[in-house]
Amino acid sequence: MPTSLTLNDHLAALDGAGSRLVELAEKAGLEASVPTCPAWTARALLAHQAMVHRWAAANVRGEDANAVPSQTEIGTTIEDLPAYYREGQAALLGALRAAPADLAAPTFLNDAPPPREFWARRQAHETTIHMVDALAAALGRAPTADEVDIDVALAVDGIDELLRGFFTRGRSKLFDGEEYVFAVEAADGDRRWVVRVAERLTVDPDDASVGADDVAARITGNAAELYLGLWNRGDEFEVAGPPDLLGRWRTTQRISWN
């Protein structure tokens, strides 16, 4: 699953989204609720991302990632959580910048790029999506794609990672006994993903050989709208086809920490 962005692109996205995340959490107030993650406050969000950044950095540096404090421990024991978060983000960026091109480190997505690029990409999108959550906390509602202001190329890369990296692992939760095909089409990114739903989900990028009669549904919008929508952070897109596709996606296609 090659990435469409460079290492420096992903580091810039991680740097920008990470800084914006903590600023928005501070603006919202750490006890503010997070509409896009209803179980969390901004404190829990910041503690989660502080943990993830340290966990990712430990993997990149070849350290024991299991030794990183848990989200709960961070959220309940760290007095200056924004400062602690900023230290972890800076440490992750430093680890990725110092990592050799032939870095040996674990990866966990299907058909992943080489480890250094994998971790930069994964943390760029992890942090960007949780920046969206911090913006939701500051606004008191889910933000629009315009308010999030995600670069088209980053959004396309994130859709690719989500569809081809996450959801092609294991048995498809979208499969209910009947095979079908749907397409995800980004108008401004000029990209199309053909998603084949069976016991195992497969994704064909830019597959022009699949005709209109073979596609049961289409999910369309600009790249940022699709990026937020597929991550269950927005609904500014169109779904043409079976009316239950969106509802089934919302209930089955969720990424959680485990």
Phi, psi and omega per residue, in radians:
M1 nan 1.412 -3.115
P2 -1.138 2.510 3.087
T3 -1.499 2.583 -3.119
S4 -1.571 -0.069 3.134
L5 -1.993 2.855 3.122
T6 -1.509 2.932 3.050
L7 -0.997 -0.792 -3.135
N8 -1.120 -0.590 3.064
D9 -1.054 -0.813 -3.120
H10 -1.190 -0.671 3.104
L11 -1.131 -0.683 3.106
A12 -1.131 -0.696 3.119
A13 -1.150 -0.743 3.100
L14 -1.087 -0.759 -3.139
D15 -1.114 -0.875 -3.088
G16 -1.172 -0.840 -3.118
A17 -1.183 -0.646 -3.130
G18 -1.140 -0.721 3.106
S19 -1.182 -0.694 3.139
R20 -1.167 -0.638 -3.131
L21 -1.005 -0.908 -3.077
V22 -1.198 -0.626 3.097
E23 -1.102 -0.716 3.130
L24 -1.204 -0.670 3.110
A25 -1.105 -0.717 3.096
E26 -1.143 -0.698 3.119
K27 -1.105 -0.729 -3.120
A28 -1.212 -0.565 -2.977
G29 1.653 2.340 -2.978
L30 -1.174 -0.266 3.099
E31 -1.668 0.038 3.123
A32 -1.163 2.540 3.068
S33 -1.333 2.765 -3.122
V34 -1.984 1.754 -3.051
P35 -0.993 -0.554 -3.120
T36 -1.465 -0.197 3.032
C37 -2.403 1.365 -2.925
P38 -1.007 -0.384 -3.132
A39 -1.386 -0.152 -3.013
W40 -1.912 2.649 2.800
T41 -1.720 3.000 3.068
A42 -1.078 -0.541 3.071
R43 -1.086 -0.821 3.130
A44 -1.098 -0.700 3.097
L45 -1.051 -0.833 -3.113
L46 -1.165 -0.689 3.102
A47 -1.122 -0.714 3.108
H48 -1.051 -0.864 -3.073
Q49 -1.232 -0.561 3.048
A50 -1.090 -0.703 3.092
M51 -1.144 -0.818 -3.090
V52 -1.086 -0.741 3.129
H53 -1.061 -0.745 3.120
R54 -1.187 -0.678 3.100
W55 -1.104 -0.778 3.124
A56 -1.126 -0.762 3.135
A57 -1.076 -0.681 3.108
A58 -1.093 -0.722 3.083
N59 -1.099 -0.731 3.141
V60 -1.157 -0.665 -3.103
R61 -1.477 -0.072 -3.130
G62 1.337 0.445 3.134
E63 -1.700 3.066 -3.134
D64 -1.361 1.798 -3.121
A65 -1.171 -0.396 3.129
N66 -1.250 -0.245 3.133
A67 -1.447 -0.129 -3.139
V68 -1.206 2.343 3.120
P69 -1.020 2.578 -3.127
S70 -1.272 2.862 3.074
Q71 -0.991 -0.761 -3.130
T72 -1.119 -0.771 3.131
E73 -1.083 -0.767 3.129
I74 -1.085 -0.826 -3.067
G75 -1.141 -0.457 -3.064
T76 -1.800 -0.237 -3.060
T77 -2.042 -0.340 -3.086
I78 -1.504 2.137 -3.073
E79 -1.288 -0.848 3.141
D80 -1.843 1.436 -3.039
L81 -1.136 -0.746 3.100
P82 -1.013 -0.725 3.123
A83 -1.141 -0.726 3.114
Y84 -1.083 -0.747 3.091
Y85 -1.052 -0.838 -3.108
R86 -1.065 -0.665 3.097
E87 -1.078 -0.750 -3.130
G88 -1.181 -0.684 3.108
Q89 -1.123 -0.779 3.131
A90 -1.096 -0.680 3.137
A91 -1.154 -0.679 3.106
L92 -1.135 -0.819 3.104
L93 -1.036 -0.718 3.123
G94 -1.119 -0.719 3.133
A95 -1.127 -0.728 -3.139
L96 -1.206 -0.680 3.123
R97 -1.182 -0.542 -3.123
A98 -1.507 -0.232 -3.062
A99 -1.186 2.441 3.098
P100 -1.270 2.765 3.138
A101 -1.054 -0.530 -3.138
D102 -1.729 0.569 -3.134
L103 -0.846 2.330 3.025
A104 -1.793 1.919 -3.112
A105 -2.705 2.695 3.139
P106 -1.203 2.634 3.004
T107 -2.310 2.880 -3.043
F108 -2.465 0.141 3.075
L109 -1.805 2.779 -3.138
N110 -1.145 2.366 3.063
D111 0.874 0.882 -3.016
A112 -1.282 2.657 3.000
P113 -1.217 3.046 3.125
P114 -0.958 2.660 -2.964
P115 -0.913 -0.767 -3.118
R116 -1.084 -0.799 -3.141
E117 -1.203 -0.644 3.108
F118 -1.022 -0.866 -3.057
W119 -1.217 -0.643 3.087
A120 -1.122 -0.772 3.141
R121 -1.148 -0.850 -3.099
R122 -1.049 -0.737 -3.121
Q123 -1.320 -0.490 3.031
A124 -1.073 -0.788 -3.104
H125 -1.380 -0.672 3.037
E126 -0.946 -0.832 -3.076
T127 -1.264 -0.647 3.115
T128 -1.106 -0.790 -3.133
I129 -1.123 -0.690 3.126
H130 -1.336 -0.383 2.939
M131 -1.098 -0.668 3.063
V132 -1.039 -0.697 3.103
D133 -1.131 -0.684 3.102
A134 -1.148 -0.649 3.079
L135 -1.133 -0.688 3.087
A136 -1.071 -0.690 3.112
A137 -1.122 -0.703 -3.136
A138 -1.209 -0.611 -3.110
L139 -1.504 -0.427 -3.045
G140 1.405 0.282 -3.131
R141 -2.882 2.912 3.065
A142 -1.145 2.331 -3.127
P143 -1.382 2.816 3.013
T144 -1.460 2.891 3.102
A145 -1.095 -0.640 3.112
D146 -1.112 -0.688 3.126
E147 -1.193 -0.601 3.118
V148 -1.226 -0.722 3.057
D149 1.060 1.076 3.098
I150 -1.666 2.353 3.098
D151 -1.062 2.460 -3.105
V152 -0.991 -0.812 -3.091
A153 -1.104 -0.679 3.111
L154 -1.166 -0.734 3.131
A155 -1.089 -0.770 3.116
V156 -1.070 -0.768 3.121
D157 -1.084 -0.682 3.132
G158 -1.208 -0.664 3.056
I159 -1.073 -0.743 -3.140
D160 -1.075 -0.784 3.133
E161 -1.109 -0.764 -3.099
L162 -1.116 -0.891 -3.066
L163 -1.247 -0.819 -3.008
R164 -1.590 -0.409 -3.111
G165 -1.662 -0.850 -3.091
F166 -1.431 -0.951 -2.885
F167 -1.466 -0.049 3.032
T168 -1.615 0.077 3.105
R169 -1.534 2.295 3.037
G170 1.192 -2.885 -3.117
R171 -1.283 2.421 -3.111
S172 -1.275 2.218 3.090
K173 -1.372 -0.222 3.073
L174 -1.403 -0.329 -3.052
F175 -1.332 2.222 3.132
D176 -2.145 0.401 3.118
G177 1.882 -0.253 3.138
E178 -2.118 2.191 3.137
E179 -1.363 2.503 3.083
Y180 -2.756 3.003 -3.092
V181 -2.237 2.354 2.963
F182 -2.322 2.787 -3.093
A183 -2.071 2.475 3.007
V184 -1.927 2.106 -2.990
E185 -2.194 2.055 3.125
A186 -1.691 1.970 -3.062
A187 -1.109 -0.852 -3.067
D188 -1.432 -0.379 3.113
G189 -1.556 -0.123 3.134
D190 0.929 0.758 -3.139
R191 -2.235 2.649 -3.117
R192 -2.490 2.279 3.078
W193 -2.038 2.188 3.098
V194 -1.715 1.997 -3.030
V195 -1.799 2.077 -3.129
R196 -1.796 1.974 -3.088
V197 -1.653 2.036 3.046
A198 -2.560 -2.805 3.122
E199 -1.000 -0.607 2.985
R200 -2.097 2.230 -3.127
L201 -1.342 2.357 3.042
T202 -2.200 2.684 -3.084
V203 -2.310 2.209 3.076
D204 -1.880 1.958 3.121
P205 -1.314 2.376 3.033
D206 0.918 0.757 -3.097
D207 -1.524 1.636 -3.098
A208 -1.287 -0.210 -3.100
S209 -1.332 -0.236 3.135
V210 -1.502 2.040 -3.074
G211 -1.460 2.990 -3.100
A212 -1.047 -0.616 -3.088
D213 -1.279 -0.295 -3.112
D214 -1.564 -0.198 -3.067
V215 -1.762 2.096 -3.093
A216 -1.376 -0.457 -3.092
A217 -2.691 2.754 3.072
R218 -2.295 2.358 3.020
I219 -1.948 2.020 -3.002
T220 -2.241 2.684 3.102
G221 2.863 -3.076 3.036
N222 -1.383 2.945 -2.986
A223 -1.057 -0.735 -3.131
A224 -1.149 -0.701 3.114
E225 -1.105 -0.725 3.118
L226 -1.187 -0.713 3.124
Y227 -1.012 -0.892 3.134
L228 -1.165 -0.724 -3.110
G229 -1.128 -0.757 -3.122
L230 -1.233 -0.436 3.021
W231 -1.521 0.175 3.113
N232 1.055 0.665 3.074
R233 -2.060 0.193 -3.127
G234 -3.023 2.905 3.127
D235 -2.380 0.484 -3.132
E236 -1.558 1.017 3.119
F237 -2.617 2.974 -3.106
E238 -1.969 2.470 3.053
V239 -2.129 2.063 3.108
A240 -1.986 2.095 -3.112
G241 2.460 -2.698 -3.106
P242 -0.932 2.279 -3.050
P243 -1.169 -0.315 -3.095
D244 -1.574 -0.063 -3.075
L245 -1.084 -0.827 -3.102
L246 -1.126 -0.757 3.135
G247 -1.101 -0.694 3.126
R248 -1.182 -0.672 3.083
W249 -1.064 -0.822 -3.087
R250 -1.041 -0.637 -3.066
T251 -1.555 -0.379 -3.053
T252 -1.967 -0.478 -3.025
Q253 -1.753 1.331 -3.125
R254 -2.247 2.461 3.118
I255 -1.793 2.225 3.124
S256 -2.309 2.743 3.138
W257 -1.380 2.320 3.042
N258 -2.571 nan nan
